[in-house]
């Protein structure tokens, strides 16, 4: 084998091993509304895994939120009304 071919195979092998090492995250999105369907501004949203808080966000002017959690899984979502 030529040196270039060996180098190319080595780089491809290293890339294949590096892929599982990437951080895996997941995104949770939603909207907080009142009984009339109006978005609630500035509500605090938390994603919990067991008793541990893993992500938090504040709703925007339409009541939407976006949380980035450490990995795909099952989370409890808690919303607290704005102060």
C-alpha positions in Angstrom: 0.0 0.0 0.0 1.1 3.5 -0.7 1.8 6.0 2.1 -1.1 8.2 1.0 -3.5 5.3 1.1 -2.4 4.2 4.6 -2.6 7.8 5.8 -6.2 8.1 4.4 -7.2 4.8 6.0 -5.8 6.0 9.3 -7.6 9.3 9.2 -10.9 7.5 8.3 -10.4 5.0 11.2 -9.7 7.9 13.6 -12.9 9.7 12.5 -15.0 6.6 12.9 -13.7 6.1 16.5 -14.3 9.8 17.3 -17.9 9.9 16.3 -19.2 8.1 19.4 -17.3 10.5 21.6 -19.3 13.5 20.5 -21.6 14.9 23.1 -25.2 13.9 22.6 -27.8 16.4 23.5 -31.5 16.7 23.0 -33.9 19.6 22.7 -37.3 20.0 24.4 -39.6 22.7 23.1 -43.0 23.8 24.1 -45.4 26.6 24.9 -46.9 27.7 28.2 -50.4 29.1 28.0 -53.2 30.2 30.3 -56.8 28.8 30.2 -57.7 31.0 27.2 -54.6 29.9 25.2 -52.6 33.1 25.6 -48.9 32.6 25.9 -47.4 33.3 29.4 -44.4 35.5 29.2 -41.3 35.0 31.5 -42.4 31.7 33.0 -39.5 29.7 34.4 -39.2 26.3 32.8 -37.1 23.5 34.3 -36.3 20.0 33.0 -35.6 17.5 35.8 -34.1 14.0 35.8 -35.1 12.5 39.2 -34.6 15.3 41.7 -31.8 16.9 39.6 -32.4 20.1 37.5 -30.6 19.5 34.2 -31.8 22.5 32.2 -33.8 25.7 32.6 -35.2 28.5 30.4 -37.6 31.4 30.5 -40.5 31.7 28.1 -40.4 34.3 25.4 -43.1 36.9 24.5 -45.3 34.2 23.0 -44.9 31.7 25.9 -42.5 29.5 23.9 -39.5 27.8 25.5 -36.5 25.7 24.3 -34.4 23.5 26.6 -31.2 21.7 25.7 -30.8 18.6 27.9 -27.6 16.5 28.3 -29.0 13.4 26.4 -32.2 12.0 25.0 -34.4 10.5 27.7 -37.3 11.0 30.0 -37.6 14.3 31.9 -40.1 16.0 34.1 -40.9 19.5 33.0 -41.8 22.1 35.7 -43.2 25.6 34.9 -43.3 28.3 37.4 -45.3 31.5 36.9 -43.4 34.7 36.5 -42.9 36.9 39.6 
